[in-house]
Amino acid sequence: MPEPLRTLFCIGNNQNFFDLPKAEIGPVWVGISTMLSDLKRMDGVDIIGTFDDDAHMVGPSDGWPWTCYVLADVKDQETVKNACNLLRTNMIGEFALWRYFKIEARMGRELTIRDDVDV
């Protein structure tokens, strides 16, 4: 069985989220929570950890630094693509979740820090 792809899903709020009246934000939080739960339940996705920077970053994420991150081992590139597609398929009323968030996946291999090599 091939090694999984160590994948960092980088998720950012975009300006449409911040343009919402405060009273209309609730359904968007339900939508992103649903998307993250869907990601966690995906076959071939093993979540290692998460990181949320929303307390120290206010405003849209136009790129790095992102609002939050999910680190996972993912079985293959197709599964990574399907995970990113969750922003297209999870709906908030008539809009897809990608109206309010964006996602980027960085894939690589696990970095091995060896104990048997002295520097």
C-alpha positions as CSV (number, residue, x, y, z in Angstrom):
1,M,0.0,0.0,0.0
2,P,1.5,3.4,-1.0
3,E,2.4,5.9,1.7
4,P,-0.3,8.5,2.3
5,L,0.1,12.1,1.2
6,R,0.8,14.3,4.2
7,T,-1.6,17.1,3.4
8,L,-2.1,20.6,4.8
9,F,-5.5,22.0,4.1
10,C,-5.3,25.8,4.4
11,I,-8.7,27.4,4.8
12,G,-9.4,31.2,4.7
13,N,-12.4,33.4,5.1
14,N,-13.0,35.7,2.2
15,Q,-14.6,39.1,2.0
16,N,-18.1,37.8,1.4
17,F,-18.1,36.3,4.9
18,F,-17.1,39.7,6.4
19,D,-19.8,41.5,4.4
20,L,-22.6,39.5,6.0
21,P,-24.7,41.2,8.6
22,K,-23.8,39.6,12.0
23,A,-27.3,38.1,12.3
24,E,-26.6,36.0,9.1
25,I,-23.3,34.5,10.1
26,G,-24.8,31.6,12.0
27,P,-25.7,29.4,9.0
28,V,-22.2,30.0,7.6
29,W,-20.7,28.6,10.8
30,V,-23.0,25.6,10.6
31,G,-21.8,25.2,6.9
32,I,-18.1,25.2,7.7
33,S,-18.6,22.9,10.7
34,T,-20.5,20.5,8.4
35,M,-17.7,20.7,5.8
36,L,-15.1,19.9,8.5
37,S,-17.1,17.0,9.8
38,D,-17.5,15.7,6.3
39,L,-13.7,16.0,5.8
40,K,-13.1,14.1,9.0
41,R,-15.5,11.3,7.9
42,M,-14.0,10.9,4.4
43,D,-12.6,7.5,3.5
44,G,-8.9,7.8,3.2
45,V,-8.5,10.9,5.4
46,D,-6.8,10.6,8.8
47,I,-6.8,14.0,10.5
48,I,-3.6,14.5,12.5
49,G,-4.3,18.0,13.9
50,T,-5.9,21.4,13.4
51,F,-4.8,25.0,14.0
52,D,-7.2,27.9,14.1
53,D,-5.8,31.5,14.0
54,D,-9.1,33.4,14.1
55,A,-8.3,35.0,17.5
56,H,-5.2,36.7,16.1
57,M,-6.2,37.3,12.5
58,V,-9.2,39.4,11.7
59,G,-10.3,40.0,8.1
60,P,-10.1,38.0,4.9
61,S,-7.4,35.6,4.1
62,D,-6.0,36.5,0.7
63,G,-3.3,33.8,1.1
64,W,-0.8,33.0,3.8
65,P,-1.4,33.3,6.7
66,W,-4.7,31.4,6.4
67,T,-7.4,31.5,9.0
68,C,-7.2,27.8,9.9
69,Y,-5.4,24.6,8.9
70,V,-6.1,20.9,8.9
71,L,-3.2,18.5,8.8
72,A,-4.1,15.0,7.6
73,D,-2.7,11.9,6.0
74,V,-4.7,11.3,2.8
75,K,-4.6,8.2,0.7
76,D,-4.2,9.8,-2.7
77,Q,-4.5,13.0,-4.8
78,E,-8.0,12.2,-5.9
79,T,-9.1,12.1,-2.3
80,V,-7.4,15.5,-1.7
81,K,-9.3,16.9,-4.7
82,N,-12.6,15.5,-3.3
83,A,-11.9,17.1,0.1
84,C,-11.3,20.5,-1.5
85,N,-14.5,20.0,-3.5
86,L,-16.5,20.0,-0.3
87,L,-16.5,23.8,-0.5
88,R,-18.4,23.4,-3.8
89,T,-20.9,20.9,-2.6
90,N,-21.8,22.1,0.9
91,M,-24.5,24.7,0.6
92,I,-25.5,27.8,2.6
93,G,-29.0,28.5,1.3
94,E,-28.6,29.1,-2.4
95,F,-24.8,29.6,-2.3
96,A,-22.0,27.1,-2.1
97,L,-19.6,27.3,0.9
98,W,-16.9,28.7,-1.4
99,R,-18.7,32.0,-1.5
100,Y,-17.5,32.5,2.1
101,F,-14.3,30.4,2.4
102,K,-11.5,29.2,0.2
103,I,-9.2,26.2,0.5
104,E,-5.8,25.3,-0.7
105,A,-4.1,21.9,-0.2
106,R,-0.4,21.4,0.1
107,M,0.7,17.8,-0.4
108,G,4.0,16.1,0.3
109,R,5.5,13.4,2.4
110,E,6.0,13.1,6.1
111,L,9.2,14.7,7.2
112,T,11.3,12.2,9.1
113,I,13.5,13.5,11.8
114,R,16.0,10.8,12.4
115,D,17.5,10.1,15.8
116,D,20.4,8.2,14.4
117,V,22.0,11.2,12.6
118,D,24.1,13.6,14.6
119,V,24.6,17.1,13.2
